[in-house]
């Protein structure tokens, strides 16, 4: 119901002619009475302030008026009023009385002397009861009297009288009450998250008020009734044993689940839909709910929902690292308001009612549960079952309560102090912290691994076969970790990492005796957040850190039915941000499940790029009706599904009238936009193989080439080459693949570097001390002659690392530091022992000399250095060319982090630090890769794409209008070769509407009007696949719903006809032949 405000009526005297009137005057329903005559004058003449000129007219009365006579001025309002305001002036003190309809005085106002006044009266009843009407006339004004205090001639002027009648106020109140009832009725939509606490007893009080009237007397009496009930947990956690639950209708005595054991009543839809085929392999799954409180329902009970994939054998699906795939739960709200059919009907009636003010946009959107696993590809063309399983426990410490945790000190030095605090960078993030060094002396060394400290025990769980995930960080040396399989203080497992003692370890405590069952040498980084995940299933214990498997242990005497705890030792800054326990047991509660089959393609980009950049010709069927609206009318013939996306040029009476696109799988055409471009330049397009070059882009600062993996392929030692003159190619190296990217940093600040004492300079360290074989590349500009900067690699700690240093005049040097014993590995010193030490000491003295002045004269020089550490061999590359290689087999440092450094007084600009693993692994089909050459600097980040930076400084490729690239395998076999044209060479080819088939596996792309397809042109199809389309579910890949833009090109020259097609395709290693490549 719309808002209504009581009408305020204001009466002025501007419409009365100037002049003298009688002792009684009625104006707009208000009656004025006095013992002298009234007159209408200009307001400015009646009362005038020095700086104020009052516009309009005023009602004036002058004479002897005092309370010794009848009230000299009497005003009768048209009706009883709740509120009245009088704008008037007087030359002498006076009193205004407000009278009720019976003439009784309600309120008195005094005018203290000469001046202008704005007197206001409001019913006390209305002030006290804002939502009620002015029912009692004794509280409302009907009359006003103005009485003088002194007995001499005075002047009184009225400028304006305003009032609100009782009837208007009652009307306003009526609207307000009706609107309140309407809002209560619509609370089904408007209210969000109104749920009760789980596992809680409540008392419901029902109060009835009765009012009795008898002979004018009123009697009020209230009656109260009470009901008691207890809430259970969310679906899947409802315990109804022993409750008499009637079976569903028409089922007799057939056993049945209680309706709150599953989420079926709450699920609106799923992504993908149940039974969907195909579903892109890299897309995220999700669930939409018909209520807005599903998330709150689980989180308030300290649970959450996880979606887990199982194969057609009922086994959980694992990724390449052996992890059971679980998806990051991202709760959100639906993009659009969705109502049931009944609700839509009611909303339609409500919006059609004139008395209703219904805002559909104010309805809270329903919950959605998005699930994303970054850089995850499912296997192609497989049947999967997605199971929604509640988590056993989920704690984010947002409640700031620790009442569910028990704090136990095993260490005998000091007492722990656990508390929940807010993160300094984000006050909305909370963590459980421990701020006292608690430990036991002499129980944590190479011979003793008890390492007793303090821990926070969650003793409400009793779980078997689960995954424990903890997000933690430490701001200081000391141990931090988690305990699992906890039975009592003498029986448990513990994973811990200690920065000071440089270990990661799984300890088993059995009957009070500690045993290390897995450990390695490792150093965590201070204040860095780590995600530790532990899977314990039967006798298997697998430990992951930041997604990487670090320990895989079989313990036949595994501790079962146990609890978990958060642990630290000798650590006064241990922080635990989140704790998740997931049910991996065979009896895990499944609250919802749906099935789907995966596509052979990862996404739309991969799907369209199965096209081999060549087209065929096909005749238009004789019985086709091009004027028809449906595809089946225009193309009545049966279409055989191809092995990849194909495009055929349609011929009719020797005219090329359009294109027929065929796909091995359905395409969701309602999400697809298409623009057709053409060029006069017939660029060379080779037949792609397992890897396809898809685009090349360049700017003044950067240039890159994109490729898509069409089949699972190990790219180790594969090469990308380029030629600036495609007609007479002189092939130059662009990039050589060596493995997967481990680390990339392109923005540096002073805060990134730690200053060291004395002449040691400053350094930046990152990565993982467990890294072994890798290539690290640093890009920096260095000023001066002898100032040094460079790379640290296999950095274990400040006493053990390799350092590659370079200076503009001093050249390049490689050092090894083992337990603070520094040796020079390059350049080699092939001299006697005395001379060797003399040269070494002189060199170290110069390196450590602290300069008192700024950089020495000299310009900036850019270095792009790469170090490959593989086993005992160390190879150094300068701008992609090998500079030297050594074999450091004696006292080799075989693992460690990476970093960058510069000595004091050096002026250096770091642009990039990147790490590539030397491990041979296959890239998944559908992976998009960008090989990036930072001409001057690297631009922004990229989405859903792997980025590799070139190790050589390639000049800006701006010398020609087109450029050729090719990719070769480790045997130098050409996998794909093609030429890229700049966008400026393409123009619009016209409007080409798309008419898809009913099943989405084909589409006609025909030009509008009488246009035909031009021969001897290079055509480009620019597709836009909208993951976020109005009226359709939102699709995401790894959490992103951005539009997929896909360009494919083909030459429209003499095309191969359909009959000759089967004879034409010939297989060869790495791809198809390039014969008749159009």
N, C-alpha and C positions, 0 to 999 in steps of 0.2 A: 504494500500500500504506500503511495507517495507521501512525502512529508507534508504536513499542513501546519502553518503558523497562524495563530489567532490574528484577525484583522485589527489593526490599530487605526482608529478614526481620529483625525486631527481637524479642528475647526479654527479657522482664522477669520479675519474681518475685512479682508481686502475686497470682497465682493459687495460690501455694504457701502452705499454712498456716504460721503462726508456730510455731517450735519447733526442736528439734535433730535433725539427720540424721546419717548415717554419713560415713565418709571418702570415699565415692564417691557421686555424685549425677548423675542424668540428667534434664535438663529441656528439653523441646521439641527433642530430638535432640542437644543439646550435653551432653557428658560432662565433669564436674568431678572431679578426683582430688587428694587432699592427704594429709599425714601426721596432720592433726588433723581433727576432725569439723566439718562445715559446720552452720550454723544459719541460719534465716530470721528476720529481725528487722524492725522498722519502720525505714525508711530514715532518719528523723530522729534515731533513737537511735544509728544506726551512724555518721553523720557529720552535723554540724550547724554551719552558719555562723551568726554572730550575727543576720544579717538574712535568712537563708534557711531555709525549712522544706521539706525534701524530702518529697514525697508518696510513698505506696506502700511496698513492701517492698524489702529488699536481702538478698543472699546474703553471709553473714559467716563469716570464719574467723579464729581468734586462736590464737597459739602461737609457739613458737620455729621460725622458718623462715629457713634460710640455705643457701647453696650448698655448705656442708660436708656436707649430707645429700643425698638424692635431691631433685630439684626439689619444693619443698613444695606448689606449686599447678600442676596440669597441666590444660589445657583442650583437648578434642578436638572440632573442628567437624564437623557432619554431612557435609560435602563440601568439596572444595577451593574456595577463595574467591579472588576478585580483589580484594575490598575487605572490610575488617572494621573495626568501631569498638567500643571498650570504654569505658563510663562507670564509673569506679571511684574509690575513695578508699583512702589508706594513711596509716598513722601514722608510717612510717619510709621512708627511701630504698629503692628497689627497681629491678629491671631486668625488662623484658618482652621476650621473644624470640619472633619469628614464624618458624615452621619449615615447610619444604615437606613433601610426603607421605613423603619419604625421611628425614625428621628433620634435615635440614640447615638451619642458621640462614640466613634470608633477610635479616632486618632486626632491629635492636635499638633499643628505646626506653628511656630512663632516666627514672625518677621521682625527682626530686631531693630530696624530703623529704615531710613531712606535708602532705596536701592532697587536693583532688579533681581528677581528671584525665579528659580525654576523649582517648583515644589512638586514632589512625587509621592504618591501613595500606592501601596500594593497590598493585596489581601494577605494577611498572615498565614491563612490556611494554605494558600497556594505556595507560599515560600517554603512551608514545612513539608508539604506533600506535592512535590513537583509533578507527579504522574496522576494526580487526582484533579477533579473539577471543583469549582467553587460552589458547592451545593448549599451551604448555609448562608442565607441572606444576611444574617447578623454579622458576618465577617466581610461583607461587601458594602461599597459606598453607593448611595443614591443622591444625597444632597451635600452641598458645601455651603458653609456660612463664613463670611469674613467680617470680623469685628475689630473696630478701632480701639486703641488703648487710651489716647489723649483726646480731650474734648475741644478740638479746634479744627478749623477747615483743613481737610487733607484731600489728596488726589490719588485715585487708584486707577491703573490702566491694565487691561488684559490684552496680551499679544497673541496667545495661542493656547487652546485647551485640547489635550489628546486623552483618549481613554480606550480601554478594551472591555467589552461587555462580558458578563458572566456567560452568556450563551456562546460567544465566540471562544472563550476559554474552554468551555465544555466540549465544543466541537474539536478543538485542538487535542484535548485529552482523549477524546474518543478515537481520533485518528491514531494517536500515539499508542493506545492500548491495542488497537486492532493491528497496528504494525508490529507490536511486540509479539502478539500471537502468531502473526504471519512468519516472523523471523524464527520463532520457536518451531513452527511447522516446517520451515525450510532448513532447519538446522541439520537435517539429514544430509544436506550437501555442504552447507557453509562451515560447519564445525570440523576441525581437523584434529585427529589424534586424540579423541576422547576415550581413553581406556582406563580400566582399573589396574592396580598393581597385581601382579600374579602371586599365587600361593598366599593369599591374604584373606583373613576373615573380615566381613563387613556386616554392619547393622543398618538396615533400611528402616527409616522412620516415616510413617504416613500420618499426616496430621489433617484432620477435617475440622473446619470452622463453621459453626452454626450461629445464625443471628435470628433472634426472635423479637418481634415487636408486639406489644400489648398495651393498648390505651396510651399510645405515645411513648411508652417506656421501651427501651431497647436492651436486650440481654444477649451477650456474646459468650459462647462456650466452645472450647476446643477439645477434640478427642484424638488420641495418639494410639497407633498400632505399630508393632515392630515385627520385622522379619530378619532372619539371620542367614547368611550364605557365605561360602568360601570360593574364591576364584582358583582356577587351575592355571597351568602354563599355556603357551601358544600351541597350535596344532602340532602334534607329534610329541608333546610333553603333557598330555592330558591323561591323568590316571583315573579311570572310571571302574576299576575292579570292584565288584560287589554292588554296583549301582544297577538298578533295574531299568535297563534301556530297552524300550520296545523295538522289535525288529521292523525294518521297512515294510510297507504294505505289500500284501500278496506274496510274502516270502516264507510264511509259516515259521517253522523253527530253524530255518537255515542260519548257520553261524554268520555273523556280520561284524564289520569293524564299526566302532563308534564314529559318528560323522566328524569329530574333531581330531581324528588321528591323521587326517590328511588336509591338504590345502585346496582341495578341489572346489570348495565353495568360494574361495577367494581369488582363484586364477581367472583372469579375463582372456589372456592369450599368451603364447610363447613365441620366441624367435629362436630357431625356426618353428614353424607350425608342426604339430604332431603328424608324422608321416611324410613330411616334406622331402621332395627330391627334385633337383639337387639343392644343396646349401653350400655356399662358398666356404672353402676349407679354412680361410684365415678370418672369417667373420666371427664376431662375438655372439654369444647366446644371451638370452634375457627372458624375463617373465614380466608380464603386466598384470596388475591386480585390480580388482573392482572396489577396493577399499583404500582409504588414505592412511590407514594406521597399521598396515602389515609390518612395516619396518619397525615401528615403535613397539609393536606387540612382541617381537622377538628380542629387540635390544634391551627393553626394560627388564626382560627375564635373563639378560646376559647370555643370550644365544644369538646366533645369526644363521643365515641360510647360505649354503654352498651348493653349486651345481657341479656335479662330477660326471665324467664320461665313462661309459662302459662299452666294451666291444660286444659283438654278437655272441661271444662265449661267456659273457657275464663277468669278464675280468676288467679291472680298472685300467684305463688308458694311461700310459706313461710317455714322457717326452724323451728327447735324445739323451738327457742326463739321467734317465731312470726315475724321474720324479713322477708321482701320480699327479696327473693334470687336474688342478683345481683352478678356478677362475676367480680373479680379484672381484670381490663383490662391491659394486658401485650402486648404492641406492640413489634413486632420484625420483622425479615426478614426470608423469606423462606429458608430452608436448601439447596434446589436445585434450579437452574435456570430453570424456566418453561416458554416456549414460545408458542404462538399460532401456529396452523398448517401452516399458511402463513409465520409466522416469521421463523419457522424451515426450510421451503423451501428456504427462502432468505438467512438464515445463511449458509445452505449447499452450495448454489451457491457462497456465499462470501468466505467461507473457501476454496472452490475448485479453486478459482481464484489465480493465482500465484502473481498477482500484489496487492493482498489484504493481510494485516496483521491484522486478526480479532481474538481477544481474547475473547472467550465466557465467561471465568471466570470473565472478567471485567464488564459484564452486571450487574447492580445493582439488587439484588434479590427483588422480589415484597414484599409488606407489608403483614403481617399476624397479626391478632388480636386474641391473646389467652385469654381465660377467665377462671379463676380459683377461686373456693370458697373452702378454706381450710377445711378439715375434713367434707365435705359435701357429703351426700348420698341421691340420689333421691329415690323415692318410686319404688318398683319393678313392672315391667310389666305394666307401665302406658304410656299413650299417652301424649306427651308434644309438645308444640309449643315454639320454641325459637324466640323471636322478638328482632331485632336490633333497638334500639331506641337512637337517639342522645341525649346527655345530654344537658340540658338547659344552663349550664355554667360550665366551668372548668378553674380554675386559679391556677397556680403554681408559679407565680411571677418571672418566668424566664426572662421575658422581662424587669424586674427591673423598670417598669413604674407603677405609681399610678394614672394616669390621669382618669381612669374609676371609681375611688373611691372618695367619698366625706367624709371628716373628720369632725365630729360634736362633740363638747364638751358640754355635759350636766352639768358636774361638774363645780363648780365655784372656785375650788382651782387649780391654775396653768393652763397652756395650753398644749395640747398634742403635741407630736412630733412623727409622723408616717413616716417610711421610709422602703425601701426594702434593706435587707442586705443578705450577704452570711453566710451560716452556718460555724461555726468555725472548725467543724470536716470534713466537705465536702464542698469545695468551689463551687461545681456544684449545690448544693441545696440552694435555696433562700427562704426567708420568709418576710412577712410584719410584722414589729415590732413596738411597741410603748414603749417609754423609759422615760415617765414622769408620776409621780403620779397625776392623775386627779380624783377628787372626790368632793362630796358635803358633808359638815359636817352634822352629826346628821340625815342622811336620810337612814341609813343602820344599823339596829339593830333588836332586837326581835319584836319591835313594828312597825317598818317602813322598807319596803322592796323596796323602790324606787331605792336606790343604784345607783344614777346617776354617770356616769363616762364619758368615751369618746368612740366613735365607728366610724368604717369605713363603710360607707354605699355604697352598690352597687345599684345604682338607675336606672340601665338600664333594670332590670327585673321587671316583673309584673305577678307573677306566682300563680297558684292554684294547690293544690294536688301535692306535690313534696317531695323529700327527700333531705335534706341539710346535707352534710358531711363536717366536718372541722377537719383538723389535726392541733393541737395546743399544745403549751407548755408554761410553766411559770417558770422563774428562781428565783422567789421571792414570798413572801406572797402577797396576793391581789386577786382580782376577775378577771376571764377570762371566756369568753363564746361567744355565738352567739345570734343574734337577728333574728327573722323570723316573718312572718305575719306583716311586717313593713308597715304602711300606712303613718304615720307622727310621729313627736316627742312625741305625746301624745297617740299613739295607736300602740301597737306592743306586741309581745311575746319575752321573753328573757330566754335563759337557761344560767346559770352561776354557777361557782364553786369558792369558796373563801377559800384559805388555812388558812388564819388568823381567819376567823369567822366560819370555819369548816362546810360548808354547800354545798349541791348541790340543785339547785332550778330552778323551772320554774315559771317565773313571767309574769303576764298579766297586761299590762298597757292599761287602757281604759279611754279615756277622761282625761288623766293626772293623774289618780288614780291607784296606784300599788297594786296588789293583788297576793299573793303566791298561786298557784294552785297545786303545788307538790314540796316537798322538803324532804331531809333526811340529817342526820349528816354524813359528809364525809370530808376527807382531801386529797387533791391531793399531789403528790410527785413532788418536785422541779426538773425542767429540764427533766422530763419524758414526752414523747410525748403521747398524748391521741387522740383517734379518736372518735369524737362526731358525732352521726348521729341522725337526727330528721326527722321523718316521719309525715307529716301533710296532712291528707286526710279527707276532709269534716270536721266533728266535732271531729275527733280523732287526738290526739297528742301523739306520742310515741317517747321516748328519749332512745337512746342506747349509751353506752360508752364502747369502745373496744369490740363491738359486743354483749354486755350483756344489756338486757332491764332493765332500771332503773326506768322509769316513763311511765305510761300508763293513759292518761287523756282524758276525754270526755268533750268538751266545746261546748255546743250547740250554742253559739254565737261566733263561730270561725271567726277570721279575715281573709277574703279572698282577692284574687287578690293583692299580696303584694310583698315586696322586702326583702332582707336579709342584715345583717350587722355583723361585727366583733366587739366584745365588750371587754373592760377591765375597771377596776376601781381600783384606788389606787395601781397601778401595773406599775412599771418602767421596767419590762422585760417580756412583753407579746409578744408571737411569734405565727404567723399563717402561716403554711407551704403550705397548699393546701385547696382549696374550691371547692366543687363539688355540683351541683344542678341537680338532676335527675327528669325526668318527670314521675310522677305516675298517671297522669290524664287519664281519659277514652279517651281523644282526643290526646293522645301522638302520635307523628309522628313515624310511623313504616317504616323504610327505607329498611328493609329486614326481611324475616321470613322463617323459615323452620321447619318441623315436624320430630319427631322421637319417637320411643318407647323404654323405658328403659328395660334393662335386669333384670332378677331376681338376677343377681350377681353384686357385686360392682366392681370387676376387675377379671383378669385372675386367680390370686391366689385363690380368693373366688370360682371361677368357678370350678377349678380343685379339690379343697378340698371339693366339694360336694361329692366326691368319699368316700365310706364308708370303705375303706381299706380291701375289700374282693372281690374276683373274682368268676366268674361262668364259666361253660364250655358250648361250643356250637360247633355243627358240621359244617364243611365246606360244603357249598351247593354242590350238586352233579354236577351241570352244571357250576361250577366256572372254570375260566381259570387263574391260578396263573401266567402264563406267560404274561398275558395282562398288559398293562401299566396303565389303569384306574381302579379306585376302582370298578366301576360298572361291569367291566369284571371279576375282581377277586371275587367279592361278588354280584352276580346278585339278591339275595333274597331281599325282602322288609325288612326294619329295622324299628321297632317300637321305637319311641323316649322314653327314660326312664325318670324318675322323677329327677335323678341326674346323674352325670358322672358314667358310669359303664365300667368295663373292663372284657372281657370274654376270656378264654383260648380256642383257636381254635384247634379242634381235627380233624385229618384226618387219617383214618386207624389206630386208636389207637396210633397215634403219635401227640404230642403237637407241632404244627408248628408255632404258633405265637399268637398275641393278637388282639382282636377287641375292640376298644374304642368307646363307644357311649356317646353322649351328648344331653341333652334336648334342647340346643341352639347351633347355629353354632359357630365354632371356626375358627378364622382367621389363618389357618395353615401356610400360607406363612410367618408369623412372628414367628413361633414356631420352636425351636430346641429341640432335645431329645437325651439324653444319657441314656442307660439302664445299671444298675449295679446289682450285685447279691452278696449274702452272704450265707455262710453255716449255720449261726446261725438263727434259726427260732424264732425270737423275738415275744413276745405276742403283738398283735394289737387288741385292743378292738373296739367295734362298737361305733363310735362317735355319740353324740346327737346334741343338739343345739349349743354346743361349742366343738371345736375339738383341741386337742393338736397336733401341727404340727412339732415342732423341739425342740431340746435341744442343746445348745452350751456351751463350757467351755474353759477357758484359765487360766493362772496363776493369772490373776488379776480379772477376772469376769466370771460370768456364768448366763445363762438366759434360760427361756423356753418360746416358742412362742405358741400362740393359736389364732384361728380365730373364730369369732362369725358367726355361720352359720344361725341363726335366731335371730330376735330382742329379747334380753334377758336382764333382770335386774340382775346384778351379785352381788348385795348387800349381804354380808355375805357368798358368795361362797368362797370355799377354794381350794387351790392347795397343794397337799402333794407329797412327794417323798419317795422313798425307794432305798437304795443303793444295795440291794440284791433282784432282782426281783423274784428269786425262793422262797425265804423265806422273804417276805416283812415285814419290820418294818416301818410303815408309820410315817413320821415326817412332821410337818407343814412347808410349803414354803412361802405361801402368802394367805392373806385373803382380798377379795375385799370389799371396803367400799364406793366407789363412783368414780366420775370423778376426774382426775388430774387437779388441779388449778395452780400449780406452781412447778418448779423444777430448782434448781441451783446446779451445781456440781463443779464449778471452782470459787475459791475465791482469792482475792488479798487484799493487805493492803488498796488499794484505795476504796474497797467496804465498809469499816467500817469508821464510823464517831467517832472521839475522843470526849469524853465528858469532861467537866471540873472536877477538884477535883478528888474524888475517885470513880466516877461513871463508869469509864471504857470506852469501845468502843462498838458500836452496828451497826448492819446492819438491815435495815427495807425495806420490799418490800410487794407487794400484794395490796389488796384493803380493805379499811376500812369498806366496806359494807359486807365483808365476815362474816358469822355468825357461822354456824356449820361445823367444819372441823377437820381433823387430820393433824398435822404438825409433821414431822420427821426431826431430826437433827443427823448427823453423824460427830463426831469430836474426835480427840485425844487430851488428856489433860495431861500436865506434872506437876510435883510438888505434894505437899500434900494438901494444903489448897487454892490454886488458883482456882477461880471459872469461869465457862462458862456455857452456856445453851441456852434456848429458850425463846423468847418473843412471846406472842400470844394475840389475841384480843387487839392489840395495837392501841389505838385511837390517843394518843399524848403522849408527854413526862410526862404527869401527870396522865395518865389513861392506865393501861395495866396489864397483868399477866406476871410473870417471873418465869420460872423453872430453878433453879440453881443447879449445881452439882460440887463437888470437890472430889478428890481421897480419902481424909481422913475425910472430913466433911460431906459426904453423900449428900442427895438430899433435896432440900427445894423448896416450892412453895409460892410465894409472890403475893399479889394483891395491886396495887397502884390506889387509887381513889382520884383524886384531891390532889395528893401529900401526901395522908394519907396511909402509908404502913402497911399492916397486913400480918401475916404469916398464910397460910392455911394448910401447911404441913411442918414438923410433928406436930400433934396436941399437944397442951400443956394443960394437964388436971390438972391444979394446981390453986391455989388461984390467986386473982387479983394482989396483990402486987408482988408475985413471977412471974406471967406472964409478967408484964411490965419489971421487972428486967431482966428476961431471954431474952425478946425481944430486950431491949436496948443493952444488951451485944452482942447479935447476930448481930444486925445492925452495932454496932461499929466495930466488927471484919470484917464484910463484906465490910465496907467502909474504912477500914484502908489502907492507902497508903503505900505499901511496898517500902522500899528504896533500896532493893537489888534484885537480879534476882530470878528466881523461886527457891523455897525451894527444897532440895534434894528429889528425887523420880523419878521413871520411868514414861513413858507415858502409859496412859490407854485409851482404845478406848470405846466411849459411842455411842450407837445408841438409842436415846430417841424419844419417840412418845407421843404426847399429843392429846387426843381427847376432844374437847370442843363441847358439844352438849346440847343446852339449858343451864340449870344451872349446869349440871353435867360435871365434869372434871375428866378424867381418864388418868393416866400416865403409860406408858409402857417402860420397859427397855429391850432392845434386844427382842422385841416382846412379852414379858411376862408382864402381868399387875402388876404394882408395888403398886399403890394405886388408889383409886377413892373417890372423895368428891362431895357433893352437895352444891354449892355456890349460894343459892337462895336469900341471903340477899345482896342487893346493887350489883347485878351481872352486869358485863360488858358483853354485849351480842353480840358484833361485833367488828371487828378491823383487822388490818394487822398482819403479822407475822414477825419474825426477829430472829437474833442470837446476842449474846453479850458475852463479857469477861471482867473481872475486870482488873484494872491496874496490870502490872507485870506478868500477866498470860501468859503462853506459850501454845498456842492452835493451832491446825490444823483442820480447817473445811473442810469437804469433800462433804457434801450434806445438802441441805435444801429443803424439798419438802412438798407440801400441797395437800391433797385429800379431796374433798367435801364429806360430809355425806348425801348428798341428794340422794334419790333413783331415779335413772333414768335408762332407758333401753339403752344398747349399740346396735348400729345399726348393722344389718347383713352385713357381709363383713368387719367389723373392725378387723384389725390385732392388737394384743396386745402382748407386750413383758414384761414379769415379770423378772426384772433384780435384781440379787443379787451381789452387789459390794464386792467381796471378799476382795480386797485391795483398788481399786479405780474404778470409772466408766470410761469407754472408751469414744468413740466419740458419736456424735448425730446419730439419726436414722431417716429414711425417710418414710413418709406415714405410721406411726406406732405409737400407743400409748404406752408409756413406764411407767411402775410402778415399783418402787424400793421396795424391801422387807424391812420390819421393823425389822427383826431379822437378826443377824449375822450368816449366815449359813456357815459351814466350806466348804473348797474347796472339791468338790465331785470328787475325783480322785482315790478312792479306788477300783473301779470295772470297768470292761470293758463295762458294760451297766448299765442303770439306769432306774427306772420306775417312772412315774408320774401319778397322777390321779387328776381329778377335781370333786368336790362335790358341790351340791347346798346347799341352806340354811337348807334343811332337811336332809343333809348328804347322799343324793342319788347320786350314782356314775353316772356322766354324760359321762365321757370318761376316760379310763385307758389304758395305753400302755407303752411299753418299747422302749427306744431309744438305738441304737447301735452307737458306734463311727464310723467315716468315714473310719477308717483304716480296718474295717472288710468287706468292700465292694470292689469288683473288677469289672472291665469292663466285661459285658456279651457278648460283640461283637457289630457289627454294625447292627442297626435296622432301616432301612428306613421307613418313614411314608408315606402312600398312603391315602390321605383324599378323602372323598366322594365329589361330586360336590357341595352339599349344606353345607358342613363343619360340619355336625352333627355326622359324624362317620369317623373312620380312621383305616386302617389295619397297624399293627406294626409287621413286619415279619423279622426274622433274615436273613441276607444274606447267600447265599450258601446253603449247605445241613444241616445247623445246626437246632437243635430242642431246645425246651424249656425244661430245666432240672427241674425234680420234686424235692420236698423237699428242695427248696431254698427260700430264702427271696429276692424278687426282689424290686428294687427301680427305678422308673421313674423320671429322673431329667429333668424337662422342663425349657426352657428359652424363655420367651415371649418378643420379641424386640419391644418396643414401637416406637423406632426410627430405621426404616428399609428403606434402599435405595429403591427408587421407590414407596414408600407408604407414606401416610400422617403421620406426627409425632403425636403420641398420648401421652397425659400427664395425670397424676393424681395429682391434687393439685399443678400444676406447675412443676412437675418432669417427665422426660422422661426416667428414669432409667429402666434397664431390670428387669422384674419380674422373679425371680427364684423360682420354685415350685417343691418340692420333695414329692412324694407319694410312699408308700410301701405296699406290699401285699405278702402273703405267697402262694407259688405255691405248694400246697399239693393236697389232694383229694378235688376237687372243686364241687360245686353244679351245676347240669345241669339246663338248661333253663326251662325244664318242671317242675322241683321241686321248682323252684325259687319262684313262686307265693305262694306256700304253706309254704314256709320257713320264709318269712318276717313277724315278729310279732311286734306290737307296744307296747311300754311301756313308762312310764313317764321318760323323760329325754333322750330317745333314743330308740334303738332297742335292742332285746335280743342278747346275745353273743353266742348263739348256732351256731355251725359250723362256727366259726369265723376264716377265713383263711387269 
